[in-house]
Amino acid sequence: MRITIGADHAGFELKQVLMGFLREQGHQVKDVGTNSTQPVDYPDFAEAVGLSLLRGECERGILICGSGVGAAVAANKIPGIRAGQCHDTYSAHQGVEHDDTNVLVLGARVIGVELAKELCAAFLRARFTAEERHQRRLAKTLAIEQRYAAGAAARKKEP
């Protein structure tokens, strides 16, 4: 699978480990940074991962910051991105199976390396079930996204 991975400075070291792990598993990995532990802003990397997905450069994204919270919030501002912050394997696969999440968000200061590997594996193995109830709920979620995106565009045009 083609995966784009990004992290802020707090997630840099975990990102480096996960890239090696993912490649060992046979995945193609695109790294959108950061490239050191020098302080940077997580929204920049959330946007880079999201845009890579929207451009079709990858099938899934992985995003890492200190807690996972800020990166998840930022990524979910991008229409078409469904980022799930996961710190347990059930949520990592269930988010894909029921909610069609396309970005896994991890908190490098919250979980260890081995759990992060397990979360990535569960996330990448999972597939959207497309059961009627999940399709219905996803459609409602996407409708909310479209309503508010349309409203934001209209407000920008107001004098």
Secondary structure, DSSP 8 states (H G I E B T S, - for coil): -EEEEEE-GGGHHHHHHHHHHHHHTT-EEEE----SSS---HHHHHHHHHHHHHTTS-SEEEEEESSSHHHHHHHTTSTT--EEE-SSHHHHHHHHHHH---EEEEETTTS-HHHHHHHHHHHHH------HHHHHHHHHHHHHHHHHHHHHHHHHH--
